[in-house]
Amino acid sequence: QLQLVESGGGLVQSGGSLRLSCAASGFTLDYSAIGWFRQAPGKAREGVSCISASGRMTYYADSVKGRFTISRDNGDNTVFLQMNSLKPEDTAVYYCAGAKDCLKDGRPTMVNEFGSWGQGTQVNVSS
């Protein structure tokens, strides 16, 4: 069974950078699209970015385009989220999860269709 563990969160000032990691165990990541999601207090979980199993396709929420970069190292069974130019509104718990693909029927795969959720890593951006 695929198990995912996030790490790399922390406290950073506005404009700073963090690199999140999503490490897999129990199963190879080679055949899974991996999505990054975040949830701020009192808000619904939202999709941030997704990378296809091959790594050739990447997708970003409009709010993070140009600032965040998703990548994967299938040899290391890890997916990364490089976050630059962080803003206070990026403060949230960040989660990674797996799915068959980032898109389903031409639309972003629904959050509830992702599985093997990690425990999350807290990102705090101070102003």
Secondary structure, 3 states (H helix, E strand, C coil): CCEEEEECCEEEECCCCEEEEEEEECCCCCCCEEEEEEECCCCCCEEEEEECCCCCCEEECCCCCCCEEEEEECCCCEEEEEECCCCHHHCEEEEEEEECCCEECCEECCHHHCECCCCCEEEEEEC
